[in-house]
Amino acid sequence: MDLKRLGQISDSFNLQMPKGVFLSARDEDKDNVMTIGWGSIGVMWGKPVLTVVVRYSRYTAELLKNSDVFTVSVPKAGDMKEELRICGKVSGRDMDKFEKAGLTKAQGRTVNAPVILGCETQFECKILYRQSMEPNLLDGEIDKRHYTDHDYHVFYIGEIVDCY
Ligand SMILES: Cc1cc2nc3c(=O)[nH]c(=O)nc-3n(C[C@H](O)[C@H](O)[C@H](O)COP(=O)(O)O)c2cc1C
């Protein structure tokens, strides 16, 4: 994807992101989808990248340990509210969330992970870097506000290898 198109797409991504988008991951025969509300599109190492953050406690974090790809499916603004609510509340450890939320998944076009059909934009990403948070480097206010339980995030910087 060229960087000009990245700029056009990031506007709609940033608008929807606080309301939630779908992050999907696969570890061999196990697929999962979760709602994320934090993340960013940008440029690293001269490549278009999408960065997502996943707390250690998430089932998705387990799957990503054994995978080097993920996808992000962005609903049309205001769409799929109930599906986002379910995928942001229950864990794939306990049930098949695709079924529970009535989501239809399809094979990614370029990476070996599922995408969610019916969304406006699909990002397929290859993980270039992962970084556990270093609590001692974190702003004290943010630490108190978001991490009282020490359930820190892992940052995943994924090269956008396909977008449609
Ligand atoms: C709007 C919204 C945004 C969320 N954003 C994130 C996020 O960016 N990172 C994260 O780790 N959890 C986030 N969550 C919480 C997870 O979606 C939730 O814990 C989910 O059940 C994890 O699923 P899993 O255990 O199947 O991976 C968000 C939840 C909602 C409702």
The ligand as an SDF file (V2000), in Angstrom:
LIG
                    3D

 31 33  0  0  0  0  0  0  0  0999 V2000
  -14.5600   -0.7720   22.8560 C   0  0  0  0  0  0  0  0  0  0  0  0
  -13.5640   -1.7710   23.4390 C   0  0  0  0  0  0  0  0  0  0  0  0
  -12.2240   -1.6010   23.1790 C   0  0  0  0  0  0  0  0  0  0  0  0
  -11.2710   -2.5160   23.7040 C   0  0  0  0  0  0  0  0  0  0  0  0
   -9.9470   -2.3280   23.4330 N   0  0  0  0  0  0  0  0  0  0  0  0
   -9.0250   -3.2270   23.8690 C   0  0  0  0  0  0  0  0  0  0  0  0
   -7.6440   -3.0800   23.4880 C   0  0  0  0  0  0  0  0  0  0  0  0
   -7.2550   -2.1830   22.7140 O   0  0  0  0  0  0  0  0  0  0  0  0
   -6.7570   -3.9890   24.0010 N   0  0  0  0  0  0  0  0  0  0  0  0
   -7.1390   -5.0030   24.8520 C   0  0  0  0  0  0  0  0  0  0  0  0
   -6.2860   -5.8010   25.2940 O   0  0  0  0  0  0  0  0  0  0  0  0
   -8.4570   -5.1610   25.2020 N   0  0  0  0  0  0  0  0  0  0  0  0
   -9.4010   -4.3190   24.7120 C   0  0  0  0  0  0  0  0  0  0  0  0
  -10.7320   -4.4930   25.0230 N   0  0  0  0  0  0  0  0  0  0  0  0
  -11.1470   -5.6350   25.8720 C   0  0  0  0  0  0  0  0  0  0  0  0
  -11.1900   -6.9610   25.1010 C   0  0  0  0  0  0  0  0  0  0  0  0
  -11.8820   -6.8240   23.8690 O   0  0  0  0  0  0  0  0  0  0  0  0
  -11.8970   -8.0420   25.9480 C   0  0  0  0  0  0  0  0  0  0  0  0
  -11.2020   -8.2370   27.1490 O   0  0  0  0  0  0  0  0  0  0  0  0
  -12.0710   -9.3550   25.2130 C   0  0  0  0  0  0  0  0  0  0  0  0
  -12.9960  -10.1530   25.9090 O   0  0  0  0  0  0  0  0  0  0  0  0
  -10.7690  -10.1440   25.0400 C   0  0  0  0  0  0  0  0  0  0  0  0
  -11.0660  -11.2920   24.3030 O   0  0  0  0  0  0  0  0  0  0  0  0
  -10.1510  -12.6010   24.2670 P   0  0  0  0  0  0  0  0  0  0  0  0
   -9.9180  -13.0750   25.6800 O   0  0  0  0  0  0  0  0  0  0  0  0
  -10.9910  -13.5710   23.4760 O   0  0  0  0  0  0  0  0  0  0  0  0
   -8.8670  -12.2360   23.5540 O   0  0  0  0  0  0  0  0  0  0  0  0
  -11.7000   -3.6080   24.5110 C   0  0  0  0  0  0  0  0  0  0  0  0
  -13.0810   -3.7760   24.7630 C   0  0  0  0  0  0  0  0  0  0  0  0
  -13.9980   -2.8770   24.2370 C   0  0  0  0  0  0  0  0  0  0  0  0
  -15.4700   -3.0840   24.5140 C   0  0  0  0  0  0  0  0  0  0  0  0
  1  2  1  0
  2  3  1  0
  2 30  2  0
  3  4  2  0
  4  5  1  0
  4 28  1  0
  5  6  2  0
  6  7  1  0
  6 13  1  0
  7  8  2  0
  7  9  1  0
  9 10  1  0
 10 11  2  0
 10 12  1  0
 12 13  2  0
 13 14  1  0
 14 15  1  0
 14 28  1  0
 15 16  1  0
 16 17  1  0
 16 18  1  0
 18 19  1  0
 18 20  1  0
 20 21  1  0
 20 22  1  0
 22 23  1  0
 23 24  1  0
 24 25  2  0
 24 26  1  0
 24 27  1  0
 28 29  2  0
 29 30  1  0
 30 31  1  0
M  END
$$$$
